[in-house]
Amino acid sequence: MLAGEGGLGRTRVPARRGERRVAVVVEVVANPRGLGYGMIVSAQTLHPDISLAFLVWIGLLGWAINAGLNALDARFFARFR
């Protein structure tokens, strides 16, 4: 975090040529039915097995969404590159 910043630190990573970046911001604690909320609650109640299961599920879900969006991008937007 930079000196004088009150919030989260920001890092700018330069995109490679032809690469598109999508930033998704997730509010973990705002939704009491969300996966992130379940992970936080399980970690706070000392259930690391459930917390790890949530973490793996969130990672797999993120990977699948990313793969799907990459396939859609390659199918429909390849001509714009």
C-alpha positions as semicolon CSV with decimal commas, in nm:
position;residue;x (nm);y (nm);z (nm)
1;M;0,000;0,000;0,000
2;L;0,128;0,343;-0,084
3;A;0,193;0,594;0,193
4;G;-0,110;0,808;0,263
5;E;-0,361;0,571;0,102
6;G;-0,664;0,491;0,307
7;G;-0,788;0,199;0,100
8;L;-0,646;-0,089;-0,092
9;G;-0,320;-0,045;-0,277
10;R;-0,341;-0,028;-0,654
11;T;-0,101;-0,197;-0,887
12;R;-0,094;-0,131;-1,259
13;V;0,020;-0,423;-1,468
14;P;0,087;-0,335;-1,831
15;A;-0,108;-0,541;-2,083
16;R;0,085;-0,727;-2,349
17;R;0,015;-0,652;-2,712
18;G;-0,324;-0,788;-2,810
19;E;-0,418;-0,879;-2,456
20;R;-0,740;-0,761;-2,298
21;R;-0,785;-0,732;-1,926
22;V;-1,111;-0,747;-1,737
23;A;-1,128;-0,642;-1,374
24;V;-1,400;-0,793;-1,160
25;V;-1,456;-0,654;-0,814
26;V;-1,633;-0,880;-0,567
27;E;-1,771;-0,760;-0,238
28;V;-1,707;-1,060;-0,015
29;V;-1,900;-0,965;0,297
30;A;-2,197;-0,782;0,142
31;N;-2,393;-1,090;0,034
32;P;-2,475;-1,331;0,319
33;R;-2,550;-1,604;0,066
34;G;-2,231;-1,567;-0,134
35;L;-1,934;-1,801;-0,158
36;G;-1,693;-1,539;-0,027
37;Y;-1,909;-1,477;0,278
38;G;-1,923;-1,850;0,348
39;M;-1,545;-1,871;0,323
40;I;-1,497;-1,580;0,566
41;V;-1,748;-1,719;0,818
42;S;-1,597;-2,068;0,806
43;A;-1,250;-1,923;0,863
44;Q;-1,374;-1,716;1,158
45;T;-1,551;-2,014;1,316
46;L;-1,235;-2,226;1,290
47;H;-1,350;-2,464;1,017
48;P;-1,049;-2,463;0,785
49;D;-1,177;-2,765;0,591
50;I;-1,493;-2,580;0,486
51;S;-1,295;-2,264;0,418
52;L;-1,057;-2,454;0,192
53;A;-1,350;-2,619;0,012
54;F;-1,499;-2,273;-0,054
55;L;-1,162;-2,150;-0,178
56;V;-1,125;-2,441;-0,421
57;W;-1,484;-2,397;-0,543
58;I;-1,433;-2,022;-0,598
59;G;-1,110;-2,094;-0,788
60;L;-1,274;-2,354;-1,012
61;L;-1,571;-2,129;-1,077
62;G;-1,343;-1,839;-1,167
63;W;-1,138;-2,062;-1,397
64;A;-1,452;-2,189;-1,573
65;I;-1,593;-1,838;-1,621
66;N;-1,258;-1,719;-1,756
67;A;-1,234;-2,013;-1,998
68;G;-1,589;-1,951;-2,118
69;L;-1,531;-1,581;-2,174
70;N;-1,205;-1,651;-2,356
71;A;-1,388;-1,895;-2,586
72;L;-1,660;-1,636;-2,655
73;D;-1,395;-1,373;-2,721
74;A;-1,211;-1,598;-2,965
75;R;-1,535;-1,691;-3,141
76;F;-1,699;-1,352;-3,177
77;F;-1,429;-1,087;-3,143
78;A;-1,125;-1,242;-3,315
79;R;-1,170;-1,016;-3,619
80;F;-1,109;-0,703;-3,407
81;R;-0,755;-0,801;-3,307
